Amino acid sequence: MKQSVELPTGVRTWQRTTRAPRWSLVFNAFLLAVVLYLARSRQADSSRNSHREANKHPCRPPLPTLLVRNPPSVHHPALKQALLNLDTALTTRFKEGGIDSLSVAIVASNGSLYESFWGPLRANETDQDKRGTVDRHSIYRLASLSKVSTTMETLILRDRGVLSLDEPISRVFPRLVYNRDEGPITYRQLMSHMSGLGRDLPPGDASQAWPTSLGGGGPPPENGRPFPTLEDIFKAISANQPVVPPYTYPVYSNTGFQLLGMANVAANRAFEGEDAPSTHAQLIHRDVFGPLGFNGTSFLTTDANKHHVAVASFYSHEVDQDFGDASNPSGGQMSSLSDLVKLMQVLIDPSRSESPVSPTSVREWMRPLHTWYDDFSEVGLVWEIESIRDAYGRKQEVFAKAGRLAGHHTRIIINPTSSYGVVLLTTGPTSQTFPLSTLILEQVQEAFDAAIADATRNVLVGTWSSDGSRNNIAIEIDEGSLYVTKYTLNGTNVLAVIQGNDEAQRLPLWSTREDEYRLAFPAALDGCLFSWAALDGYGYIDGVSVNSIRVKQHGNDVVLQFPAIDLEMRRVAF
């Protein structure tokens, strides 16, 4: 097990730099009155319909993402035990067979909290002396996991002003012919499998196989065709109808990501000139692999890296395949656990100095674009999104991408809510990444929930006071959410004012920035729909909402700031 370096605990501050004109107080007061009226009306409706189940869909916001800047230690009791249990579970699963080699990492923003490896590097060798063992520098074929780097390149170019995600790729590919009556093909559609293009174009020929076999199906070379060139792809798009019109629903498309990678190169050359990188490999080495410090990532097996390449016992020659420039964006990449840990670090914390993509773009990236019909899976910008449950039974979205060849099976998973990721690399005759992913998440999720709760408790939970008893606030954690249970300003019961009655209930506290929280309105019957709509329904004083609470660190002392009224409180009880 590799222990990560522990980072000092701290809370960053965000300074207010603008002040709104005082005439805005009138407008804000009006808004607050409207929201209060709606809140009280809803309470009246609720009392008139007492037969309805209260809190059928309770809105319980997650705790703040404090682990991004203050990642947990492997010595945290819950995490330490979870990683020991995980190691035992993975060892047991590996011994059951079906997997040649297995490399796993659990990643926080400052690096690996856990790394373990099982099995031979070259499972195709019968001589034990030649088999070796896998380690963090062993190189695996990533297959479709390559699409993550291609998507990151597109976002980097967008941030530089090279392209827009919603512009047609026909601007850089005027020779591309398709049915434009159904709408343009855009970068965003290609990144999210929303273009409607078929999976692998040109498709294999099934005329001599169907219906007695499935010959001609699958990707090249499995379908009997070589890896296509860009011209092959252009011709196939013009000759084959899209599966669905753009933005109908996602259709998994290797062709779409081939086009995306080639469009990135073309757009960048149009922007930078003829001296710009002319291939996908050159461009992504410059913009992604280089800045991230990768040293085991490429697209080909060479004399320099062949001694580190993991080889499966089944279909072992796939490590020597050359996908070609047009197919590299969708599946040609090779990489190591060591390099993928670095990728995961910047996806968890894109403010890291080596991150080639902006925090704003990563926040945009970690969002679903299409929800399926199963209450479990969604699709994002490359992501295959799944729902899991945290320790409190709440649904969380984890953003995953899998890659699968005959002998190599890979997957990465990011849980942005809990600020951790998983890297999973295997060789073998059967794909085990999905059941292994489930096993891993079941082992570690509750431990990260516990670590987040402890970090939040250290920063926020307790009773805070200023000027004796006339100004005080009490904050608690319950079932993984923050609540204000008591709030008095200058002798006034603020919770009663907000809720319009003397029997005021606790109110949730939502994290809005790294160091800022806002008091939300209650939402008894409709989940989070009312709370998020009314989160900014309070009045403002000098440009600051009256429901804003900020956290500021003074050495070892933490202070709560109420910037709208220039008030500070200090913790008097935990």
Buried (B, 14 or more C-beta within 10 A) or exposed (E): BEEBEEBEEEBEBBEBEEEBEEEBBEEBEEBBEEBBEBBEEBBEEEEEEEEEEEEEEBBBBBBBBBBBBBBBBBEBEBBBEBBEBBBEBBEEBBEEEEBBBBBBBBBBBBBBBBBBBBBBBBBBBEEEEEBBEBBBBBBBBBBBBBBBBBBBBBBBBBEEEBBBBEBBBBBBBEEBEBEEEBBBBBBBBBBBBBBBBBBBBBBBEBEEBEEEEEBBBBBBEBBBBEBBBBEBBBBBBEEBEBBBEBBEBBBBBBBBBBBBBBBBBBBBBBBEEEEBBBBBBEBBBBBBBEBBEBEBBBBBBEEEBEEBBBBBBBBBEBBEBEBBBBBBBBBBBBBBBBBBBBBBBBBBBBBBEEBBBBEEBBEBBBBBBBEEEEEEBBBBBBBBBBBBEBBBEBEBBBBBBBBBBBBBBBBBBBBBBBBBBBBBBBBBBEBBBBEBBEBBBBBBBBBBBBBBBBBBBBBBBBBBBBEEEEBBBBBBBEEBBBBBBBBBBEEEBBBBEBBEEEEBEBBBBBBBBBBBBBBBBBBBBEBBEBBBBBBBBBBBBBBBBBBBBBBBBEEEEBBBBBBBEEBBBEBEEE
